[in-house]
Amino acid sequence: MLLDTDYPWKNKTSYIGTNNLELGRKAGALLASKLQPGDKVAIIAGGGDRVKGAKISLEAAGINITVEKLGLENEAKPVKEAMETILWDYPDLKGVFATTDIMAVNAFKVIEEHELKMPVIGADGIIEMIELIENEELPGTVAQNPFDMGYLSIEAAMKVINGEKVDINIDSGVDFIIKGNSKQRLDFLGNLLE
């Protein structure tokens, strides 16, 4: 069994984790819900299925994906440099999709330094991002659910031990984190860290 990260392993019984195409699709839909058809957005990412999913939702909503900065490391410096260039080249930008909350937070910091306001949507539900949502500085994020991922993996392992068949892919789902549930998520994460 594989948990969190899938791999084409020959003897794999099951993969339990997030469908990243679906996660990207939901993040793209969340960003699109804050914009108008024809608005211009940037995608900053390492790459992968999250980008593909976001593009599906953004394009379906009539959002113009003006620039994509792919192959970025999930660190502050490359994201900030990319965001500086994007803002310089596209002053009429209306939003940003990032494949991780680390990228989203760093993009937001650059946008804030330029005294601009626009929605930035990421993924993963890190504490810093959720605090920005709780303070109404950003509209939301999407996140994997590690608790469900762990629960489903133990449940599947028990089935295998008992000789039962399990699905080859078990999706642990995607959570939306917005102002309405951000405090609850912060409290949950705080309790985990105590």
ZADREN-688603 format. One line per 10 residues: number of its first residue (from 1); their letters; for each residue x negated, y, z of N, C-alpha, C. Coordinates in nm, 4 decimals, always signed. Last residue first. Layout:
<nodes>
NUM> A> X:Y:Z:X:Y:Z:X:Y:Z | ...
</nodes>
This chain:
<nodes>
194> ELLNGLFDLR> -0.0183:+2.0451:+1.9888:-0.0426:+2.0541:+2.1354:-0.1050:+1.9265:+2.1879 | +0.0502:+2.0060:+1.7290:-0.0871:+2.0481:+1.7561:-0.1190:+2.0559:+1.9050 | +0.3185:+1.9476:+1.7340:+0.2262:+1.8449:+1.6860:+0.0817:+1.8767:+1.7246 | +0.4260:+2.1907:+1.8155:+0.4359:+2.0753:+1.9049:+0.3397:+1.9636:+1.8642 | +0.3771:+2.3419:+1.5827:+0.3138:+2.3787:+1.7091:+0.3142:+2.2635:+1.8076 | +0.5485:+2.2161:+1.4015:+0.4035:+2.2073:+1.3813:+0.3273:+2.2418:+1.5082 | +0.7946:+2.2910:+1.5219:+0.7612:+2.1503:+1.4995:+0.6102:+2.1331:+1.4855 | +0.7776:+2.5707:+1.5072:+0.7876:+2.5050:+1.6378:+0.7472:+2.3582:+1.6272 | +0.7747:+2.6017:+1.2279:+0.6611:+2.6479:+1.3084:+0.6613:+2.5802:+1.4454 | +1.0304:+2.5001:+1.1673:+0.9112:+2.4310:+1.1162:+0.7873:+2.4726:+1.1936
184> QKSNGKIIFD> +1.1911:+2.6908:+1.2957:+1.2015:+2.5504:+1.3343:+1.0767:+2.4734:+1.2895 | +1.1198:+2.9151:+1.1477:+1.0907:+2.9116:+1.2923:+1.0932:+2.7669:+1.3411 | +1.2218:+2.8502:+0.8904:+1.0772:+2.8650:+0.9120:+1.0397:+2.8579:+1.0602 | +1.4813:+2.8392:+0.8086:+1.4297:+2.7244:+0.8839:+1.2810:+2.7354:+0.9177 | +1.5413:+3.0891:+0.6886:+1.6416:+3.0228:+0.7710:+1.5922:+2.9045:+0.8524 | +1.3192:+3.1516:+0.5248:+1.3423:+3.2260:+0.6486:+1.4393:+3.1527:+0.7423 | +1.2175:+2.8211:+0.4159:+1.2587:+2.9593:+0.3909:+1.2827:+3.0261:+0.5261 | +1.1051:+2.5422:+0.2720:+1.0858:+2.6208:+0.3936:+1.1127:+2.7662:+0.3560 | +1.2241:+2.2374:+0.1542:+1.2191:+2.3808:+0.1299:+1.1985:+2.4480:+0.2652 | +1.0542:+1.9262:+0.1214:+1.1300:+2.0187:+0.2051:+1.1144:+2.1610:+0.1525
174> VGSDINIDVK> +1.0774:+1.6261:-0.0545:+1.0207:+1.7607:-0.0521:+1.1119:+1.8478:+0.0322 | +1.0058:+1.2661:-0.0347:+1.0843:+1.3878:-0.0441:+1.0044:+1.5170:-0.0340 | +0.8857:+1.0248:-0.0520:+0.9098:+1.0760:+0.0837:+0.9779:+1.2125:+0.0827 | +0.9531:+0.7607:-0.2632:+0.9399:+0.9060:-0.2562:+0.9769:+0.9548:-0.1162 | +0.7885:+0.4855:-0.3460:+0.8823:+0.5307:-0.2433:+0.8567:+0.6790:-0.2219 | +0.7346:+0.2561:-0.5965:+0.7209:+0.3974:-0.5604:+0.8296:+0.4328:-0.4599 | +0.7988:-0.0119:-0.5875:+0.6605:+0.0239:-0.6218:+0.6318:+0.1702:-0.5892 | +1.0003:-0.1252:-0.3140:+0.9853:-0.0516:-0.4397:+0.8392:-0.0162:-0.4623 | +0.9562:-0.4537:-0.1745:+0.9654:-0.3083:-0.1604:+0.9471:-0.2447:-0.2976 | +1.0862:-0.7623:-0.0469:+1.0360:-0.6849:-0.1600:+1.0536:-0.5356:-0.1316
164> EGNIVKMAAE> +0.9768:-0.9376:+0.2472:+1.0776:-0.8675:+0.1680:+1.0103:-0.7886:+0.0565 | +0.8040:-1.0571:+0.4257:+0.8275:-1.1227:+0.2977:+0.9345:-1.0584:+0.2113 | +0.7347:-0.9173:+0.6482:+0.8476:-1.0107:+0.6620:+0.8861:-1.0761:+0.5298 | +0.5408:-0.7510:+0.5449:+0.5014:-0.8525:+0.6436:+0.6095:-0.9599:+0.6569 | +0.7088:-0.5851:+0.3930:+0.6105:-0.6702:+0.3260:+0.5670:-0.7835:+0.4197 | +0.8489:-0.4565:+0.5992:+0.9215:-0.5368:+0.5002:+0.8265:-0.6336:+0.4305 | +0.6410:-0.3202:+0.7255:+0.7145:-0.4229:+0.7991:+0.7925:-0.5132:+0.7031 | +0.5720:-0.1407:+0.5211:+0.4741:-0.2405:+0.5660:+0.5438:-0.3544:+0.6411 | +0.8025:+0.0184:+0.5137:+0.7676:-0.0650:+0.3987:+0.6691:-0.1746:+0.4381 | +0.7834:+0.1400:+0.7688:+0.9025:+0.0634:+0.7328:+0.8729:-0.0317:+0.6163
154> ISLYGMDFPN> +0.5431:+0.2759:+0.7365:+0.5536:+0.1708:+0.8392:+0.6728:+0.0798:+0.8081 | +0.6208:+0.4529:+0.5328:+0.5109:+0.3588:+0.5094:+0.5126:+0.2455:+0.6114 | +0.8247:+0.6034:+0.6480:+0.8559:+0.5167:+0.5349:+0.7460:+0.4150:+0.5078 | +0.6712:+0.7403:+0.8445:+0.7820:+0.6531:+0.8830:+0.8134:+0.5535:+0.7717 | +0.4942:+0.8909:+0.6847:+0.4439:+0.7920:+0.7807:+0.5508:+0.6909:+0.8187 | +0.6786:+1.0485:+0.5449:+0.5833:+0.9667:+0.4722:+0.5292:+0.8550:+0.5626 | +0.8046:+1.1870:+0.7504:+0.8809:+1.0878:+0.6736:+0.7893:+0.9942:+0.5970 | +0.5791:+1.3430:+0.8253:+0.6466:+1.2571:+0.9230:+0.7246:+1.1471:+0.8504 | +0.5119:+1.4896:+0.5955:+0.4221:+1.3841:+0.6430:+0.4862:+1.2905:+0.7461 | +0.6617:+1.6008:+0.3363:+0.7071:+1.5722:+0.4713:+0.6228:+1.4582:+0.5277
144> QAVTGPLEEN> +0.5501:+1.8783:+0.1438:+0.5618:+1.7354:+0.1651:+0.6089:+1.7159:+0.3086 | +0.7260:+2.1802:+0.0756:+0.6265:+2.1022:+0.1495:+0.6565:+1.9539:+0.1428 | +0.7456:+2.5110:-0.0526:+0.7937:+2.3735:-0.0490:+0.6845:+2.2903:+0.0164 | +0.8335:+2.8389:+0.0643:+0.7385:+2.7418:+0.0131:+0.8086:+2.6071:+0.0091 | +0.9335:+3.1898:+0.0546:+0.9413:+3.0487:+0.0902:+0.8285:+2.9673:+0.0323 | +0.8990:+3.4744:+0.0351:+1.0328:+3.4129:+0.0394:+1.0381:+3.2669:+0.0804 | +0.6970:+3.6779:+0.2551:+0.7102:+3.5899:+0.1391:+0.8414:+3.5129:+0.1501 | +0.7612:+3.8337:+0.4700:+0.6658:+3.8880:+0.3737:+0.6642:+3.8059:+0.2454 | +0.9153:+3.7537:+0.6876:+0.9824:+3.8021:+0.5659:+0.8886:+3.8740:+0.4691 | +0.8031:+3.6166:+0.8903:+0.7940:+3.7632:+0.8973:+0.8537:+3.8317:+0.7742
134> EILEIMEIIG> +0.8367:+3.3588:+0.7925:+0.9105:+3.3980:+0.9126:+0.9124:+3.5508:+0.9273 | +0.6481:+3.3696:+0.5852:+0.7905:+3.3505:+0.5548:+0.8749:+3.3973:+0.6727 | +0.4140:+3.3913:+0.7295:+0.4481:+3.4969:+0.6330:+0.5960:+3.4892:+0.5936 | +0.4278:+3.1476:+0.8663:+0.4339:+3.2728:+0.9427:+0.4690:+3.3906:+0.8514 | +0.3913:+2.9735:+0.6539:+0.5208:+2.9735:+0.7223:+0.5361:+3.0994:+0.8078 | +0.1232:+3.0263:+0.5927:+0.2279:+3.0533:+0.4941:+0.3637:+3.0635:+0.5628 | -0.0029:+2.9366:+0.8283:-0.0176:+3.0768:+0.7857:+0.0913:+3.1161:+0.6847 | +0.0666:+2.6573:+0.8309:+0.1155:+2.7500:+0.9330:+0.1083:+2.8951:+0.8868 | +0.1701:+2.5140:+0.5163:+0.0695:+2.5426:+0.6187:+0.1200:+2.6539:+0.7116 | +0.3319:+2.3864:+0.3115:+0.3853:+2.4242:+0.4418:+0.2808:+2.4446:+0.5496
124> DAGIVPMKLE> +0.2991:+2.3002:+0.0467:+0.2337:+2.2249:+0.1539:+0.2793:+2.2654:+0.2932 | +0.2847:+2.5526:-0.1985:+0.3309:+2.4205:-0.1568:+0.2408:+2.3690:-0.0450 | +0.4084:+2.8781:-0.2915:+0.3069:+2.7742:-0.2877:+0.3689:+2.6409:-0.2505 | +0.4986:+3.1770:-0.4402:+0.5459:+3.0483:-0.3913:+0.4315:+2.9479:-0.3996 | +0.5477:+3.5074:-0.4007:+0.4412:+3.4110:-0.4244:+0.4883:+3.2808:-0.3605 | +0.7166:+3.7955:-0.5158:+0.7218:+3.6626:-0.4556:+0.6029:+3.5774:-0.4977 | +0.5631:+4.1136:-0.4500:+0.6212:+4.0173:-0.5438:+0.6245:+3.8817:-0.4760 | +0.4357:+4.4307:-0.4168:+0.5245:+4.3322:-0.3561:+0.5791:+4.2439:-0.4664 | +0.1205:+4.5994:-0.3670:+0.2277:+4.5492:-0.4516:+0.3134:+4.4519:-0.3712 | -0.1229:+4.6962:-0.2731:+0.0033:+4.7588:-0.2301:+0.1183:+4.7247:-0.3231
114> HEEIVKFANV> -0.3437:+4.5510:-0.3089:-0.3083:+4.6413:-0.4194:-0.1757:+4.7137:-0.3935 | -0.3311:+4.3894:-0.0865:-0.4387:+4.4899:-0.0938:-0.4114:+4.5930:-0.2037 | -0.1225:+4.2205:-0.1702:-0.1004:+4.3146:-0.0598:-0.2057:+4.4249:-0.0595 | -0.2576:+4.0705:-0.3613:-0.1398:+4.1491:-0.4000:-0.1131:+4.2576:-0.2956 | -0.4441:+3.9456:-0.1946:-0.4894:+4.0358:-0.3014:-0.3744:+4.1265:-0.3448 | -0.2728:+3.7937:-0.0326:-0.3627:+3.8926:+0.0286:-0.4125:+3.9934:-0.0754 | -0.1526:+3.6213:-0.2208:-0.0717:+3.7214:-0.1518:-0.1600:+3.8307:-0.0908 | -0.3692:+3.4546:-0.2792:-0.3138:+3.5399:-0.3848:-0.2324:+3.6533:-0.3225 | -0.3915:+3.3313:-0.0297:-0.5019:+3.4135:-0.0791:-0.4579:+3.5030:-0.1941 | -0.1461:+3.1964:-0.0181:-0.1801:+3.2957:+0.0850:-0.2913:+3.3871:+0.0358
104> AMIDTTAFVG> -0.1706:+3.0240:-0.2427:-0.0636:+3.1243:-0.2351:-0.0971:+3.2343:-0.1354 | -0.3850:+2.8576:-0.1733:-0.3959:+2.9455:-0.2900:-0.2930:+3.0579:-0.2826 | -0.2632:+2.7388:+0.0459:-0.3918:+2.8072:+0.0636:-0.4122:+2.9043:-0.0524 | -0.0411:+2.6149:-0.0641:-0.0206:+2.7335:+0.0186:-0.1511:+2.8076:+0.0440 | -0.0885:+2.5222:-0.4096:-0.1026:+2.4986:-0.2654:-0.0744:+2.6285:-0.1906 | -0.0298:+2.6102:-0.6622:-0.0065:+2.4686:-0.6325:-0.0266:+2.4333:-0.4858 | +0.1637:+2.9056:-0.7019:+0.0353:+2.8443:-0.6690:+0.0604:+2.6992:-0.6276 | +0.3159:+3.1507:-0.8929:+0.3279:+3.0138:-0.8428:+0.1870:+2.9613:-0.8198 | +0.4201:+3.4851:-0.8634:+0.3079:+3.3912:-0.8728:+0.3511:+3.2558:-0.8190 | +0.5686:+3.7764:-1.0303:+0.5634:+3.6661:-0.9346:+0.4473:+3.5727:-0.9619
94> KLDPYDWLIT> +0.5499:+3.9871:-1.2107:+0.6599:+3.9894:-1.1139:+0.6550:+3.8772:-1.0108 | +0.3290:+4.2078:-1.3839:+0.3555:+4.0757:-1.3268:+0.4617:+4.0862:-1.2172 | +0.2356:+4.4329:-1.5075:+0.3811:+4.4168:-1.4970:+0.4221:+4.2778:-1.4462 | -0.0389:+4.4173:-1.5323:+0.0160:+4.5050:-1.4278:+0.1672:+4.4936:-1.4107 | -0.2466:+4.2073:-1.6148:-0.1004:+4.2007:-1.6261:-0.0354:+4.2860:-1.5166 | -0.5181:+4.2529:-1.5643:-0.4754:+4.2246:-1.7015:-0.3237:+4.2316:-1.7216 | -0.5180:+4.2966:-1.2868:-0.5781:+4.3952:-1.3765:-0.5224:+4.3786:-1.5182 | -0.4035:+4.0628:-1.1902:-0.3375:+4.1915:-1.1641:-0.3909:+4.3020:-1.2546 | -0.5983:+3.8761:-1.2813:-0.4587:+3.8690:-1.3271:-0.3895:+4.0033:-1.3076 | -0.8247:+3.9537:-1.1364:-0.8255:+3.9596:-1.2825:-0.6830:+3.9615:-1.3369
84> EMAEKVPKAE> -0.7335:+3.8968:-0.8750:-0.7787:+4.0324:-0.9113:-0.7733:+4.0500:-1.0631 | -0.6938:+3.6201:-0.8953:-0.5779:+3.7086:-0.8753:-0.6136:+3.8527:-0.9078 | -0.9561:+3.5260:-0.9223:-0.8584:+3.5026:-1.0287:-0.7406:+3.5987:-1.0169 | -1.0603:+3.6064:-0.6729:-1.1180:+3.6582:-0.7974:-1.0202:+3.6426:-0.9141 | -0.8974:+3.4531:-0.5023:-0.8937:+3.5996:-0.4950:-0.9508:+3.6621:-0.6221 | -0.9758:+3.1953:-0.5809:-0.8364:+3.2370:-0.5957:-0.8270:+3.3888:-0.5944 | -1.2489:+3.1836:-0.5150:-1.2070:+3.1711:-0.6547:-1.0623:+3.2171:-0.6791 | -1.2286:+3.2446:-0.2202:-1.3029:+3.3258:-0.3170:-1.2560:+3.3068:-0.4612 | -1.0637:+3.0423:-0.0825:-1.0302:+3.1850:-0.0909:-1.0981:+3.2565:-0.2074 | -0.9861:+2.7288:-0.2460:-1.0611:+2.8111:-0.1512:-1.0345:+2.9590:-0.1792
74> NELGLKEVTI> -0.9502:+2.5035:-0.4214:-0.8525:+2.5415:-0.3193:-0.9216:+2.6198:-0.2068 | -1.0651:+2.5998:-0.7441:-1.0861:+2.5299:-0.6177:-0.9876:+2.5850:-0.5157 | -0.8900:+2.5857:-1.0552:-0.9420:+2.6609:-0.9406:-0.9632:+2.5698:-0.8208 | -0.7775:+2.4871:-1.2827:-0.9101:+2.4386:-1.2472:-0.9724:+2.5125:-1.1301 | -0.6119:+2.7717:-1.4314:-0.6183:+2.6332:-1.3865:-0.7620:+2.5948:-1.3537 | -0.4144:+3.0227:-1.4583:-0.5538:+3.0054:-1.4168:-0.5619:+2.8675:-1.3538 | -0.2033:+3.1438:-1.6969:-0.2318:+3.0276:-1.6142:-0.3806:+3.0258:-1.5844 | +0.0386:+3.3943:-1.7706:-0.1014:+3.3547:-1.7556:-0.1102:+3.2334:-1.6630 | +0.3142:+3.4061:-1.8140:+0.2253:+3.4944:-1.8886:+0.0802:+3.4490:-1.8841 | +0.5980:+3.2617:-1.8437:+0.4687:+3.2243:-1.7838:+0.3608:+3.2932:-1.8664
64> NIGAAELSIK> +0.8956:+3.4083:-1.7999:+0.7824:+3.4122:-1.8917:+0.6530:+3.3784:-1.8166 | +1.1987:+3.2392:-1.7369:+1.0859:+3.3140:-1.6818:+0.9667:+3.2998:-1.7769 | +1.4221:+3.0898:-1.7950:+1.3900:+3.2025:-1.8821:+1.2786:+3.2908:-1.8297 | +1.4654:+2.8627:-1.6547:+1.5295:+2.9841:-1.6022:+1.4990:+3.1077:-1.6873 | +1.3050:+2.6829:-1.7865:+1.4501:+2.6618:-1.7925:+1.5265:+2.7861:-1.7458 | +1.0537:+2.7782:-1.7072:+1.0948:+2.7930:-1.8472:+1.2460:+2.7758:-1.8615 | +1.0599:+2.7026:-1.4350:+1.0439:+2.8427:-1.4741:+1.0919:+2.8656:-1.6175 | +1.0881:+2.4197:-1.4470:+1.1900:+2.5041:-1.3837:+1.1811:+2.6494:-1.4274 | +0.8539:+2.3447:-1.5908:+0.9866:+2.2983:-1.6323:+1.0943:+2.3915:-1.5770 | +0.6500:+2.4559:-1.4353:+0.6745:+2.5082:-1.5697:+0.8127:+2.4665:-1.6207
54> AGKVRDGGGA> +0.6599:+2.2908:-1.2100:+0.6921:+2.4333:-1.1971:+0.7257:+2.4927:-1.3334 | +0.5729:+2.0450:-1.3233:+0.7065:+2.0596:-1.2660:+0.7501:+2.2044:-1.2552 | +0.3082:+2.1087:-1.3989:+0.4058:+2.0623:-1.4982:+0.5480:+2.0824:-1.4477 | +0.2000:+2.1698:-1.1464:+0.2070:+2.2732:-1.2506:+0.3115:+2.2342:-1.3542 | +0.2154:+1.9196:-1.0261:+0.2843:+2.0335:-0.9646:+0.3010:+2.1466:-1.0662 | +0.0487:+1.7548:-1.1806:+0.1939:+1.7428:-1.1937:+0.2705:+1.8572:-1.1290 | -0.2481:+1.9560:-1.2646:-0.1703:+1.8397:-1.2274:-0.0200:+1.8521:-1.2408 | -0.4400:+2.2234:-1.1093:-0.3840:+2.1531:-1.2245:-0.2894:+2.0442:-1.1768 | -0.5103:+2.4134:-0.9339:-0.6133:+2.3188:-0.9701:-0.5720:+2.2466:-1.0981 | -0.3793:+2.7428:-1.0072:-0.3723:+2.6019:-0.9700:-0.5025:+2.5292:-0.9953
44> IIAVKDGPQL> -0.1438:+2.9856:-1.0661:-0.2813:+2.9620:-1.0222:-0.2847:+2.8224:-0.9603 | +0.0495:+3.1466:-1.2970:+0.0299:+3.0185:-1.2299:-0.1172:+3.0092:-1.1943 | +0.2505:+3.4397:-1.3035:+0.1206:+3.3746:-1.3181:+0.1252:+3.2408:-1.2461 | +0.5282:+3.5810:-1.4863:+0.4653:+3.5196:-1.3695:+0.3292:+3.4626:-1.4072 | +0.7678:+3.8224:-1.5854:+0.6383:+3.7595:-1.6092:+0.5804:+3.7046:-1.4797 | +1.1164:+3.7957:-1.6700:+1.0086:+3.8395:-1.5811:+0.8822:+3.7579:-1.6069 | +1.3064:+3.6644:-1.8204:+1.2144:+3.7536:-1.8902:+1.1024:+3.8063:-1.8028 | +1.5523:+3.6578:-1.5654:+1.5027:+3.6051:-1.6934:+1.4176:+3.7105:-1.7650 | +1.4224:+3.7578:-1.2436:+1.5208:+3.7734:-1.3504:+1.4644:+3.7105:-1.4781 | +1.3621:+3.5947:-0.9219:+1.3272:+3.6741:-1.0396:+1.4451:+3.6843:-1.1362
34> KSALLAGAKR> +1.4074:+3.4093:-0.7320:+1.3722:+3.5429:-0.6835:+1.3450:+3.6406:-0.7980 | +1.4380:+3.1708:-0.8606:+1.5560:+3.2254:-0.7920:+1.5324:+3.3666:-0.7391 | +1.1807:+3.1078:-0.9412:+1.2749:+3.1604:-1.0413:+1.3971:+3.2242:-0.9756 | +1.0826:+2.9996:-0.6995:+1.0274:+3.1242:-0.7533:+1.1258:+3.1874:-0.8518 | +1.2447:+2.7691:-0.6878:+1.2477:+2.8663:-0.5789:+1.1936:+3.0012:-0.6261 | +1.1652:+2.6382:-0.9213:+1.3046:+2.6829:-0.9081:+1.3175:+2.7871:-0.7976 | +0.8995:+2.5811:-0.8554:+0.9289:+2.6683:-0.9686:+1.0705:+2.7231:-0.9624 | +0.9459:+2.4020:-0.6459:+0.8754:+2.5281:-0.6198:+0.9013:+2.6280:-0.7318 | +1.0718:+2.1954:-0.7852:+1.1452:+2.2663:-0.6807:+1.0786:+2.3999:-0.6470 | +0.8630:+2.1173:-0.9560:+0.9910:+2.1605:-1.0121:+1.0706:+2.2417:-0.9096
24> GLELNNTGIY> +0.6683:+2.0362:-0.7727:+0.6440:+2.1526:-0.8577:+0.7721:+2.2081:-0.9165 | +0.8039:+1.8098:-0.6714:+0.7638:+1.9181:-0.5819:+0.7403:+2.0461:-0.6618 | +0.8224:+1.6556:-0.9042:+0.9442:+1.7055:-0.8410:+0.9129:+1.8203:-0.7445 | +0.5514:+1.6043:-0.9392:+0.6257:+1.6684:-1.0474:+0.7534:+1.7304:-0.9900 | +0.4868:+1.4671:-0.7042:+0.4360:+1.6032:-0.7244:+0.5005:+1.6768:-0.8410 | +0.6511:+1.2934:-0.4853:+0.6506:+1.3016:-0.6296:+0.6113:+1.4465:-0.6625 | +0.4790:+1.1872:-0.1969:+0.5559:+1.2907:-0.2653:+0.5417:+1.2770:-0.4159 | +0.4846:+0.8420:-0.0918:+0.4386:+0.9803:-0.0906:+0.5302:+1.0702:-0.1700 | +0.3685:+0.5277:-0.1238:+0.4620:+0.6059:-0.0443:+0.4082:+0.7477:-0.0394 | +0.3441:+0.2664:-0.3458:+0.2929:+0.4000:-0.3158:+0.4031:+0.4742:-0.2406
14> STKNKWPYDT> +0.2818:-0.0860:-0.3076:+0.3703:+0.0290:-0.3137:+0.2901:+0.1572:-0.2916 | +0.0881:-0.2761:-0.3685:+0.2237:-0.3201:-0.3358:+0.3207:-0.2049:-0.3546 | -0.1790:-0.3054:-0.5928:-0.0953:-0.2155:-0.5135:+0.0429:-0.2765:-0.4932 | -0.3771:-0.4264:-0.7376:-0.3059:-0.5053:-0.6373:-0.2147:-0.4226:-0.5479 | -0.4811:-0.2214:-0.9060:-0.4233:-0.3433:-0.9625:-0.3363:-0.4190:-0.8611 | -0.4139:+0.1198:-0.8728:-0.4806:+0.0044:-0.8140:-0.4080:-0.1225:-0.8570 | -0.3970:+0.4009:-0.9589:-0.3573:+0.2833:-1.0375:-0.4328:+0.1567:-0.9941 | -0.2762:+0.5817:-0.6796:-0.3928:+0.5395:-0.7559:-0.3525:+0.4153:-0.8345 | -0.1462:+0.8539:-0.4855:-0.1297:+0.7348:-0.5682:-0.2577:+0.7072:-0.6461 | -0.1541:+0.9602:-0.1613:-0.2191:+0.9774:-0.2903:-0.2105:+0.8472:-0.3692
4> DLLM> +0.0358:+0.8794:+0.0482:+0.0065:+1.0176:+0.0147:-0.0561:+1.0381:-0.1237 | -0.0738:+0.5467:+0.0646:+0.0016:+0.6523:+0.1311:-0.0524:+0.7872:+0.0876 | -0.0388:+0.2242:-0.0712:-0.1074:+0.3524:-0.0741:-0.0159:+0.4578:-0.0149 | -0.0827:-0.1179:+0.0000:+0.0000:+0.0000:+0.0000:-0.0871:+0.1242:+0.0000
</nodes>
